[in-house]
Amino acid sequence: MRKRYRILGIIFLLLVLFSNTVVAESSSEETMMVAGGRVHSLLLQKDGTVWAWGGNIRAQLGDGSKTDRYLPVQVHGLDSVISIAAGGVHSFAVKSDGTLWGWGGNMFGQLGDGTAYDRLIPVQVKGLDSVAAVSAGSSHSLAVKSDGTVWAWGTNNYGELGDGTTINRITPVQVQSLDSVVAIATGDGFSLAVKSDGTVWAWGYNGSGQLGDGTTEHRITPVQVSNLGSAIAVSAGNSHSLAHKSDGTVWAWGANNIGQLGNGTTTHSNTPVQVTNLGSVAAVSAGSSHSLALKYDGTIWAWGYNASGQLGEGTTTSSSSPVQVTDLGTGAAVSAGSSHSLAVQSDRTVWSWGDNDYGQLGDGFFGNGYDRTTPFNVCSNKKCKK
C-alpha cells in the first residue's frame, strides 16, 4: 500500500527458530536481521541489540520518543534478542528466553499488553512464553510458540485473529484449529501460517483473493490455501501473499494490479501461481505492493510496484516479473517494508532503497526528493551508531 497502513511482514520460521531461513549464519548469536514497517526500519545486531530508524509518530522506534529518526538509534532496554518484526506503526522483538516485547502504536491493542496505549519503549506481551517467532501486521499481530500453536491480538475486523470472531483483542488469543505451525506472516487484515506438513493456511480479509482458497470470501478461522504443498515460509503484503517452497520456487496469490505476483501478468489470482524465472530461492518478503526474493547464490530479486525505487534496479518502472537488485554483493537477509526495501549482506553490512519520506532508509535524509532507486549502505560491519 504505498504509504498507507500495512505491512508486512517479514517473518520466516523453520521449526523453532526462524533466523536460519532468512539469514545465512550458523547460529542465532551470529545473525543479523532486518525488518521493514510502513515507514520505519529495524535491525537486529549480532550482539542481540535492536536498532531503528524512520517514522516515529507512534513511537515505533522504541527510543523513548515520538521523534522521527533519519539515522539509526538503539531501541531502549533490549538485549538477547533473536528475532524482530516491524508492523504498520508497531514493532516486536523475541528474546532468547522466549519472551516477547512490543512497542509503538497500540490503538487496537496490537502490542498485546492489555491496554490500548502507545508505548515509547518495549513492554512485555502478556500471557505468552516460549515464543519462537512473531509477525506484525498493519494493526494486528501473530506469534508462534515452540509447541507449534499460534496466538493473535489487535484489530479483528475481518477475522484476522482467527479466533472465530470479529472482536478486537488486547491480549493474545489462540488461533482456532491450527497446530504444528512452523512459519507465520501478517498482511493488511489477513494472516498466513505454514504447518510442518508443508500446507499453508490463511484467514482474515480476502477481497483480492489473498487467502488463496479460490474465493474472495473473508474467513474468521483458518482455511487451507489451494493447490500448494511443500511450503517452508510465507510472507504477506498489503493484498498479496507469497510462499517459498522447499524446491526453491516461489508462489504468489492475491492482488496483482502492479505485477506483485511476479508471473508476468497484472491479473489477480485467488489461487497460487508460480513466480516466473525464479528458482533456488532461500527467502522471500512481501512489501505493500512489491516483493523480494533472496537466492542461495546471494543475489536479490524484486518485482511489483516501483514508484519509489523499491525494486532497487535503478529505475522507477514497475515490473511484473523478477528483476535483479543492483550494486549488491552476497545477500544474507531481506525485508520489504511498505514501499522500501532492506538487505543484510554476508559481510554484515546493511543496505536500503526505495521510499524515504520519513527517513526509513537511514541515510540521514527524508522527503520525496530523497528516495533511492539503488541500495545505500546504512551500517558498517561493526555497528550502527547513534
Order of alpha helices (4+ residues) and beta strands (2+ residues): alpha-beta-beta-beta-beta-beta-beta-beta-beta-beta-beta-beta-beta-beta-beta-beta-beta-beta-beta-beta-beta-beta-beta-beta-beta-beta-beta-beta-beta
